[in-house]
Amino acid sequence: MEKPPFEVTKELQGWVLFWAKLELVSRAADALSALRTEVVRNARAKLNAESLAAHPPIAALRKLFRAAGCDPTRYRISSEALLRRVLKGEELPELHPLVDLNNCLSVELAVPCCVMREGTFTPPLLLRAGHSGESYESLRGPFNLEGKPLLADASGPLDTPITGNEKVKITPESEIAWLVVYLPEGVISAETARDALGHLLAAAPVARSSQVSAS
């Protein structure tokens, strides 16, 4: 698979980042609703909350969190937190087509995914652990990033696979975004992520995917 069209380096080992540029082409609510329902149904058929920590992608991600200096039982991996809500009976919410697609992919693969609004970051990018004193305004309030795995540009942290950043979030008007999928190396391949994204887009063709790559 090709490299992304911008430089991405990694201080943290064991991660593969899958990238795709998404361009909104439709806001087909019915198709997205059916997709969310299908993805949730599939997750409930394959997984249960009691054994979720042993699910290979989750178990591998927990090891990667610990290697970065983060306790994954205190700071839940975003995909694990989302799956636990789904397995307890919650449905995936209707938000924005690109966010809904992101959430469906996260549930499907059991890995963290993020859609960053185009124009909100400046390459090169770096995957590293958070430094002492680092924080950002997350989607759920101020969040301490010390010891957390995160993606940063020259201006600072952009995202962590725990909770998203207000700076890069999708707005109602957003039509183009970069999807990044945090994969545990050797457990889920970038090709698997590409195929899963293609399946979701075939079922609910709300976006066009381009510049698919891995780093």
ABEGO torsion letter per residue (X at the ends): XBBBABBBBBABBGBBBBBBBBBBABABAAAAAAAAAAAAAAAAAABBAAAAAABAAAAAAAAAAAAAGBBAAABBBAAAAAAAAAAAGBBBBBBBAAAAAAAAAAAAAGBBBBBBBBGABBOBBBBBBBBBGBBBBBAAEBBBABGBBBBBBAAEBABBAABBBAAABBBAABABBBBBBBBBBGABBAAAAAAAAAAAAAABBABBBBGBBBX
